[in-house]
Amino acid sequence: MPHRTFLAFILPSLAAMFIFIALPILSVAYQSLFVSHPRVTVEVETCGPFGCSVETRVDTEAMAELQRESPMGQFNGLGTYTNSGHLAFDDLAMIWASSPDWTTAAKSILNLPFYKALAFTLAFTFIVTPLVIVFGFFIALAVNAIPPLIKGPVIFLSLLPMIVTPLIGALVLFWMIDARGVIGATLQLVFNDPQLSLKASPALTWVVLFVYGVWHSAPFSFIVFYAGLQTVPKDTLESAMIDGASRWQRVRYVVLPHLMPLVTFVALMQLMDNFRVFEPIVGFSAAANATSLSYLIYSDLRAGDAPLFGSAAATSMLTIIGVVILLTPVLIRNWRNFNRKT
């Protein structure tokens, strides 16, 4: 294809990516360098029949003037990235200097808002992602082996968790694990403990969120792998059967190598989605025991009467950097495999 034709073909996509992806990211990066203007207050004396009193109020005229002079807010540079709500370099230095051992230091670090959210985000990503791939693959193998007569209904039922809106699915499971719900009441009956609650323990809350993440995302990997199974060369499978290969050997040496590009694709998609986990935390009302980077952004944007746009922007940029770091090894491996084939 001539270069001019190729450029004309991809130009609309490049323009859309620049307008809807690159420009918003640049805008967020610029916003992260600013913080809200400090409130200008004045003391107002009011007098009545019973005497006078002094009241401190926000000077709206002065605030409006500051907003006109600097609409983005007060320039803070990288100060937002290094403050106590984010990377907290000063707090880390104090923790390392005052902690007697690694365990104490780690506990203190995990009490910092950003690192607490980062710990859950990484745990969710690295636990849910491989489980989603494994469960999706085995579900695809099982569905591919059932009789065609019931294959359609089974596929529909397998896709239901993905069809349900994430927030609605989280709320449904949240009600089920409640003490009055099916799962919560059953566990209390099994363990003979009326006080048992999956919501009270941070560890159990994390486990429930991981289970929900696998339940909701496994249908996506299932449908991708199921579509890939339809393209596996039948001649190769028949040759393996003639040579006496067992079902597991055929899966390991024929099916898996054929589906490796799809495994890479599912891994990339799940890494990006799971690193931005948000809906389950809101649906389960789990912010007391589990917060993510996306939830920190949500909290900053609804912080009382003055949304913390600079803080939310800084967390957004750190989240983007985290996603890039996670995807880099997978992309490098994929690029090397591509170069070997070519």
Secondary structure by P-SEA (a helix, b strand, c coil): ccaaaaaaaaaaaaaaaaaccaaaaaaaaaaaacccccbbbbbbbbbcccbbbbbbbbaaaaaaaaaaaccccccccccccccccccaaaaaaaaaaccccaaaaaaaaaacaaaaaaaaaaaaaaaaaaaaaaaaaaaaaaaaaccccaaaaaaaaaaccccccaaaaaaaaaaaaccccaaaaaaaaaaccccccccccaaaaaaaaaaaaaaacaaaaaaaaaaaaaaccaaaaaaaaaacccaaaaaaccccccaaaaaaaaaaaaaaaaaaccaaaaaaccccccccaaaaaaaaaacccccaaaaaaaaaaaaaaaaaaaaaaaaaaaaaaaaaac
